[in-house]
Amino acid sequence: MIGNDGKPVSKEDLRKHIAAYNSQSRGSKEFAAIPRALVTILDGLKPGKTGYVKCLDGQVQLSRRKDNSVQAG
């Protein structure tokens, strides 16, 4: 995953972006800081499904819960 600054994102930063995705509204400043590619991936996850994102220091499993939030494993 490449961040908005053009550099690879770490697992810790990815988890921060996912927390912002779950808690912030789409028009907020924090939501705007999430890389667009990550927003596209997260929007495409269906409830109960799992996806994977490669980060600077490994791979992170993402899954959408029934309450429509995203969990990073």
VENSUL-V954838 format. One record per backbone hydrogen bond with DSSP energy under -1.0 kcal/mol. CO is the residue of the C=O (numbers start at 1). NH is the residue of the N-H. E is the energy in kcal/mol with one decimal. If there is no record, write none. Layout:
BEGIN
((CO & NH & E) (CO & NH & E))
END
This chain:
BEGIN
((1 & 9 & -2.4) (3 & 6 & -1.6) (7 & 3 & -3.0) (9 & 56 & -2.8) (10 & 14 & -2.3) (11 & 15 & -2.3) (12 & 16 & -1.6) (13 & 17 & -2.3) (14 & 18 & -2.3) (15 & 19 & -2.0) (16 & 20 & -2.1) (17 & 21 & -2.3) (18 & 22 & -2.2) (19 & 23 & -1.7) (20 & 24 & -2.6) (25 & 28 & -1.7) (28 & 32 & -1.6) (31 & 34 & -1.4) (35 & 39 & -1.8) (36 & 40 & -2.1) (37 & 41 & -2.0) (38 & 42 & -2.8) (39 & 43 & -2.6) (40 & 44 & -1.4) (46 & 49 & -2.3) (49 & 64 & -1.5) (51 & 62 & -3.7) (53 & 60 & -2.8) (55 & 58 & -1.2) (58 & 55 & -4.2) (60 & 53 & -2.5) (61 & 73 & -3.6) (62 & 51 & -3.2) (63 & 71 & -3.1) (64 & 48 & -2.7) (65 & 68 & -1.5) (69 & 65 & -3.0) (71 & 63 & -2.1))
END
